[in-house]
Amino acid sequence: MAAEHAPARVDFQSAGADFWKRYHAYRRVRQQESRPDDPLRPDELEERWLKRESPFDLQYQYEIAEDGILLSWLSGSTVKPGTPEYDSNKHLFWADLYVRPDARRRGLGSSWLPLLGDLMDAHGCTVLGIGTEDAPGHAFLRWLGAESKLSGAENRLKLADVDWKMVERWVNDGPKRSPQTKLVTYDGPLPESMWDDFAPQLSSMLNTMPFEGLDHGEIVVTPDHIRDFYARLEIGREQLHTILTREPDGVISAITDMTWAPHRPAIINQQFTGVRPDARGRGLGKWIKAAMLAHLRDLYPEAQWVATQNAGSNAPMLAINKQLGFKQYRAETEYQIGREGLAARIKRLPARKRT
């Protein structure tokens, strides 16, 4: 790549005002292209969010800037040695790459490839994963030689169109079908005394999610993960709401949680919904989702939408969401390529992009 377009590593902790000015301008360009109708996290919250280092991942950020304008951005991460997920995730490197629309067709996207290879080699990673939601991203990743591994979508529910009588029926049917099961609602962080019990049960449910052909490791949630998650919610002043069901023996059989933030008052984010495999077939998914919707309708009358992410192959959850009225808002795909495939593409780059 040309010397004037050499990437520069970014340290959020020491970054100065000039960096933050061009970074926030870049955020607005990207938001306008991909999510023009959604509110942007305020600059001050974004900076606080990014300055909080992950206890679990090694993270890298780079920019290519010209004349005070951030033209292209690369962020990447891999799991930290010694963390609970390291053994099964250490071969994976995840990246996010973006080029401003007015800076495309200049080779900036492909100029990141040698650096990605170096980062993977530094940590012994053998698989690179990159997701995309838009046509330029799909075209780039197909050109790269990456394979589509997981197809999903952000689905949204317009609260004004919800059949609230059906929601009420689902809430009432829950205890009728599972009379020994207790539904519990938590507004705000779960009590710390619950974390040791909650974390492994949440991990178990998360690992039942469909990943299609995606190469992935085990998901391991610990009390430390919960503590970090709550700290990040606090930065954005996000409100957490959790509903779960417990069986007579105390086992958690279903979980759903949602967040609301003052900087996006019209949108409630669905975080996770899961039902233990041995508890399925009793309508627990419908029960907890309906109970949550009814609960949040009263808490946030200004909310207009619920947004959630779903894998395209998650038929049971998609069936529930469809009945509630969720509709696809934005499709997304996770691609992966092996280190050897990446090396082969790098070798075929024009020499000027490898200097």
C-alpha positions in Angstrom: 0.0 0.0 0.0 1.1 3.6 -0.5 3.1 5.1 2.3 0.5 7.9 2.7 -2.1 5.2 3.3 -0.2 3.2 5.9 -2.3 2.0 8.8 -1.8 3.5 12.2 -2.7 1.5 15.4 -5.1 3.3 17.7 -4.9 3.3 21.5 -8.2 4.5 22.8 -6.7 5.3 26.2 -4.2 7.8 24.9 -6.0 9.0 21.7 -6.2 12.8 21.5 -9.0 15.2 20.4 -7.9 15.1 16.7 -8.5 11.3 16.6 -11.9 11.4 18.3 -13.0 14.2 16.0 -12.3 12.1 12.8 -13.5 8.9 14.5 -16.9 10.3 15.4 -17.2 11.8 11.9 -16.5 8.2 10.5 -19.1 6.8 12.8 -21.7 9.1 11.4 -20.8 8.2 7.8 -21.0 4.5 8.6 -24.3 4.9 10.5 -25.8 6.9 7.6 -25.0 4.2 5.1 -26.0 1.1 7.2 -28.5 2.3 9.8 -29.8 5.8 8.9 -33.0 5.5 10.9 -31.3 4.4 14.2 -30.0 6.7 16.9 -26.2 6.9 17.3 -24.6 6.3 20.7 -23.6 9.8 22.0 -19.9 10.6 21.5 -19.2 10.8 25.2 -20.7 7.4 25.8 -18.9 5.9 22.8 -15.6 7.1 24.1 -16.2 5.7 27.6 -17.3 2.4 26.1 -14.2 2.0 23.9 -11.9 3.0 26.7 -13.1 0.1 28.8 -10.7 -2.7 27.9 -12.0 -6.2 27.6 -10.8 -8.6 30.3 -11.4 -11.5 28.0 -10.2 -10.5 24.5 -7.1 -9.1 22.9 -8.3 -6.2 20.8 -6.7 -4.2 18.0 -7.8 -1.0 16.3 -6.2 0.6 13.2 -7.1 3.5 11.0 -6.1 4.8 7.6 -6.5 8.6 7.6 -5.8 11.3 5.1 -6.1 15.1 5.5 -7.8 14.7 8.9 -10.4 12.2 7.5 -10.7 8.6 8.6 -10.9 6.7 5.3 -10.8 3.1 6.5 -11.1 1.3 9.8 -10.0 -2.1 11.0 -10.7 -3.7 14.4 -9.9 -7.3 15.3 -9.9 -9.5 18.4 -9.0 -12.9 19.6 -9.5 -14.6 23.0 -7.0 -13.9 25.7 -4.8 -16.8 26.9 -5.9 -18.0 30.3 -9.5 -17.1 29.9 -12.3 -19.8 30.2 -12.9 -19.8 26.4 -9.3 -19.9 25.3 -8.8 -23.6 24.6 -11.8 -23.9 22.2 -11.6 -20.4 20.7 -7.8 -19.7 20.4 -7.8 -20.5 16.6 -10.3 -17.8 15.8 -9.6 -14.2 14.9 -12.6 -11.9 14.4 -12.4 -8.7 12.4 -14.5 -5.7 11.3 -13.4 -3.7 8.3 -14.9 -0.6 6.7 -14.0 1.8 3.9 -15.8 5.1 3.5 -18.0 5.1 0.4 -16.1 8.0 -1.2 -12.8 6.2 -0.6 -13.7 2.9 -2.2 -12.2 1.4 -5.4 -8.7 2.6 -4.2 -7.5 -0.7 -2.8 -7.9 0.3 0.9 -9.9 -2.7 1.8 -7.5 -5.2 0.4 -4.6 -3.2 1.9 -5.6 -4.5 5.3 -5.0 -8.2 4.4 -1.3 -8.4 5.2 -1.8 -6.9 8.6 -4.7 -9.3 9.3 -2.3 -12.2 8.4 0.3 -10.8 10.7 -2.1 -10.5 13.6 -3.4 -14.0 13.1 0.2 -15.4 13.0 1.1 -13.5 16.2 -1.5 -15.4 18.1 -1.5 -18.7 16.2 -5.0 -18.1 14.8 -6.0 -20.2 11.8 -9.5 -18.9 11.0 -10.6 -15.4 10.2 -14.2 -14.3 10.6 -15.8 -11.2 9.2 -19.5 -10.3 9.1 -21.3 -8.0 6.8 -24.8 -6.5 6.2 -24.4 -4.7 2.9 -23.7 -5.4 -0.7 -20.1 -3.9 -0.8 -19.2 -6.1 2.1 -20.5 -9.3 0.5 -18.7 -8.4 -2.7 -15.4 -7.9 -0.9 -15.6 -11.1 1.1 -16.5 -13.2 -1.9 -13.5 -11.6 -3.7 -11.4 -12.5 -0.7 -12.4 -16.1 -1.0 -14.2 -16.3 2.3 -17.2 -18.6 2.7 -20.6 -17.8 4.0 -21.0 -19.7 7.3 -23.9 -18.2 9.2 -26.9 -16.4 7.8 -29.1 -14.4 10.1 -31.0 -11.1 10.4 -32.0 -8.4 12.7 -35.7 -8.7 13.1 -38.0 -6.0 14.5 -41.4 -5.9 16.1 -43.6 -2.8 15.8 -45.2 -2.6 19.2 -48.2 -0.7 17.8 -49.1 -3.8 15.7 -48.8 -6.4 18.5 -51.8 -8.6 19.1 -51.9 -7.9 22.9 -54.8 -10.3 23.4 -52.7 -13.1 22.1 -49.8 -11.9 24.3 -52.2 -12.1 27.3 -53.2 -15.6 26.3 -49.6 -16.7 26.1 -49.0 -15.3 29.6 -52.0 -17.1 31.0 -51.2 -20.3 29.2 -47.7 -20.5 30.7 -48.6 -21.5 34.3 -51.5 -23.7 33.0 -49.1 -25.8 30.9 -46.3 -25.8 33.5 -48.1 -25.4 36.9 -44.9 -26.4 38.9 -42.8 -23.8 37.1 -42.1 -20.4 38.6 -41.7 -17.3 36.5 -39.4 -14.6 38.0 -38.8 -11.0 36.8 -35.7 -8.9 37.6 -35.5 -5.2 36.8 -31.8 -4.2 36.8 -28.8 -6.4 37.3 -29.3 -9.8 38.8 -28.3 -10.1 42.5 -24.6 -11.0 42.7 -25.6 -13.9 44.9 -27.2 -15.5 41.8 -24.3 -15.2 39.5 -22.6 -18.5 40.4 -25.8 -20.4 39.7 -26.9 -18.3 36.7 -23.7 -18.2 34.7 -23.3 -21.9 33.9 -26.9 -22.3 33.1 -26.8 -19.4 30.7 -23.7 -20.9 29.2 -25.5 -24.2 28.6 -28.4 -22.5 26.8 -26.1 -20.2 24.7 -24.3 -23.3 23.4 -27.6 -24.7 22.1 -27.9 -21.9 19.6 -27.7 -22.9 15.9 -24.4 -21.8 14.4 -24.9 -23.5 11.0 -21.5 -23.9 9.4 -19.6 -21.3 11.5 -16.4 -22.5 13.1 -16.8 -21.5 16.7 -15.7 -22.4 20.1 -17.5 -23.0 23.4 -19.3 -20.1 25.0 -18.4 -19.9 28.7 -20.1 -17.3 30.8 -18.6 -16.7 34.3 -19.5 -14.3 37.1 -16.7 -12.1 35.8 -18.4 -11.9 32.4 -21.6 -10.9 34.1 -19.8 -8.2 36.1 -18.2 -6.8 32.9 -21.5 -6.9 31.0 -23.2 -4.9 33.8 -20.3 -2.4 33.9 -20.8 -1.8 30.2 -24.5 -1.3 30.6 -23.9 1.3 33.3 -21.6 3.3 30.9 -24.5 3.7 28.5 -27.1 4.1 31.3 -28.9 1.0 29.8 -31.6 -0.6 31.8 -31.6 -4.4 31.9 -34.7 -6.6 32.4 -34.6 -10.3 32.8 -37.3 -12.9 33.0 -36.6 -16.6 33.8 -38.4 -19.7 34.8 -37.3 -22.2 37.4 -38.4 -25.8 37.8 -39.3 -27.3 41.2 -35.7 -28.5 41.6 -34.4 -24.9 41.1 -33.0 -25.5 37.6 -33.5 -22.5 35.2 -35.5 -23.7 32.3 -35.9 -20.5 30.2 -34.3 -17.1 30.0 -35.0 -13.9 28.2 -33.5 -10.4 28.8 -33.9 -7.0 27.2 -32.2 -3.6 27.4 -33.5 0.0 27.0 -31.3 3.1 26.9 -32.2 6.8 27.1 -30.2 7.5 23.9 -32.5 5.2 21.9 -35.9 5.5 23.7 -37.9 4.1 20.8 -36.0 0.8 20.5 -35.9 -2.0 23.0 -33.1 -4.5 22.4 -33.7 -8.2 22.8 -30.5 -9.7 24.2 -31.1 -13.5 24.4 -34.0 -15.9 24.7 -33.4 -19.6 25.3 -35.1 -22.7 26.6 -33.3 -25.7 27.9 -33.7 -28.6 25.4 -35.3 -30.9 28.1 -37.9 -28.2 28.9 -39.0 -27.5 25.3 -42.5 -28.3 24.0 -44.3 -26.6 27.0 -44.6 -23.1 25.6 -42.0 -21.7 27.9 -40.5 -19.6 25.1 -43.9 -18.0 24.4 -44.5 -17.5 28.1 -41.4 -15.6 28.9 -41.4 -13.5 25.7 -45.0 -12.5 26.2 -44.5 -11.7 29.8 -41.5 -9.5 28.9 -43.4 -7.6 26.3 -46.3 -7.0 28.6 -43.9 -5.9 31.3 -41.9 -3.4 29.2 -45.0 -2.0 27.5 -45.9 -0.5 30.9 -42.3 0.6 31.8 -41.5 2.3 28.4 -44.6 3.7 26.8 -42.4 5.7 24.4 -40.9 2.5 22.9 -42.0 1.8 19.4 -39.9 -1.2 18.4 -38.2 -4.4 19.7 -35.1 -5.4 17.9 -33.6 -8.9 18.0 -30.9 -11.0 16.2 -31.8 -14.5 14.9 -29.9 -17.1 13.0 -31.8 -18.1 9.9 -31.9 -21.7 11.0 -33.4 -21.0 14.4 -36.8 -22.3 13.4 -38.4 -22.6 16.9 -37.5 -19.0 17.9 -38.4 -17.6 14.4 -41.8 -19.3 14.6 -42.5 -17.5 18.0 -41.3 -14.2 16.7 -43.3 -14.5 13.5 -46.5 -15.0 15.5 -45.7 -11.9 17.6 -45.2 -9.9 14.4 -41.4 -9.6 14.1 -40.3 -8.8 10.5 -36.8 -8.9 9.0 -35.2 -5.5 9.2 -31.7 -6.2 8.0 -30.0 -9.4 6.8 -26.5 -10.3 7.9 -23.9 -13.0 7.1 -20.8 -14.2 8.9 -18.0 -15.3 6.6 -14.8 -17.2 7.4 -11.6 -18.0 5.6 -8.6 -20.1 6.7 -5.1 -18.6 7.1 -3.9 -20.5 4.1 -6.7 -19.0 1.9 -5.9 -15.6 3.2 -2.2 -16.0 2.4 -3.1 -17.1 -1.2 -5.2 -14.0 -1.7 -2.4 -11.8 -0.3 0.1 -13.3 -2.8 -2.2 -12.3 -5.6 -2.4 -8.6 -4.6 -0.6 -6.2 -6.9 2.9 -5.5 -5.6 2.1 -1.8 -4.8 -0.4 -3.0 -2.2 2.2 -5.2 -0.4 5.0 -2.6 0.0 
